[in-house]
Structures are given as structure tokens and as C-alpha cells.
Amino acid sequence: MPSQQEFTELLQPNLLPLNRFVFGMVGNHFDADDIVQETVVKAFTHFADFRGESKFKTWLLSIALNEVRTMRRKECRSRMSYFDFDQLERFANITSNDSPFRQYQENETAQRVQNALVALHPSYKEMIRLRMIEGLNITDTAEKLSITVGAAKARYYRGVDRLSRALVRQTRSSPLRPKARRQ
């Protein structure tokens, strides 16, 4: 049976290349130190099996390579065991309409419409509320406001025109809108 002295003599010149090899494989010193330690223990435990058909360094590096593979398999298994498939299903049901950016856009648009409505004349505001929000047709709207259908149409279209102009002005003055280049 080979002695501890023989093992130490063979290991000593190969320890630095072993460290470099393992660090190159795993990329961090903590894992590299653990793998080098496991490699040395396994090499010492199985030193009697070393037949000398290859260099000791080659045999040592093959043990280290197997240790790296074992570590990666364990990491992969542990990542899979913590994977929450219910969470994946919830993500699959999320649409682009549920995104925070989409919600922000909707809130921003609603705020702009609200600001533009506040600035409208009360008669236009009432007309837009009845037609767009309550969904009344033009005849029912005219009847509710005690005006003619022609007057209701004119008031509605003027109100929509003024609302859209106010929204355009808000968009032009928005701090989020990029400034136009002067030529």
C-alpha cells in the first residue's frame, strides 16, 4: 500500500495547477476550494488505485473534473426542487395588459382626459358625459337636456373637438414627450 509520504510528494507540485484548473472551471474561490479539498481527499482515499499509466497530474485533474460535474448536477437539482410551478402558471396567464407599464399608461391617459374635461365649458362637459360615459344616443341626450337634436349634435361635436385639442396641448407640453428638434 502506498504511503502518505509518497502521496504528499506527488501532490505538492500539482496543487497549484489543480487550484487553477478548478477555479477556471467554477469561477469562484469558495467553490474551487471545496472542490480541491474533495479532490485531494478522494485522490488520497483511492491512491492505491492509481496505476501510473498516466501522469499523477492527469489523474488528479480527472478527479477534479468529476467533482466539478458532481457539484453542477447538485446545483441543478437544487434549483429545480425550489422551482414553483404554480408561479409559472400565474406568469403564463399574465398578459401585456397586466404589466405595470400598461397600468401606468392607462392611469396617465385617464388623468389627462380628466384634466381636459375639467377645463371644458359645463355644457360641453355634460354633453360628453351623457354621450360617452352614460352611452345615450343623440336623441335621448337632446331630450334630457331639453334642446333640439341639431343643437345636441353641434354641442357634442364642439365638445369633442375642444376636448381633443386640450389633450393635444397637454401631450405637447408633457415632460415625458421628447422635445422637437429645431432645424
Phi, psi and omega in degrees: 000134181294152184266166177294326179298315179297317180299313181298319180295324178283325183288318188310307182287347183258359183292316180295313176299325178297313179301315181296317180300310183294316179300320177297330180281319186258335174081004174214150188289327182296308179293322180299316179298318179297316182291320178298317179298314178297321180296315181296318180297314180295319180298318179293317181297323183253021182300330179293335180279346179292118186264350179080013179286337175233176177291153177300320181299317180297316179298316181296316180292328178291324175295317179297318179299317177297323178294320177297315179299318179298316179299317181293323176297317179296317178298318181296316179297318182291326177294321180289328182289336179269357183289129183262104182289334175296322179294321177300319179296321178296320179294325181294331181273355179279133177254173179294340178290340181271357186290149177301324179296318179296317178297320177299315180300316180296317178296319179297316179295315179300320179295320179294317178297317178301314179297319180292322179294320180300325183281347182287154173298142183306325181292322177289321179301314180296318180298313180295320178300313182293318184281313187272320185271312180276342175077023178288148175281173187294324180294313180295324179295314179299317179297315181297325181268358180059046175230169179286162178296320178298318179292322179296317179297314181298315181295320180296310182293323175295318179298315179296319179298313181292324177296313181294323177295320178296320178294320178297317178299319179297319181294319180295326182265005182294135177291343180276343182279132178294144180289142178286143179280139175269139182249000000 
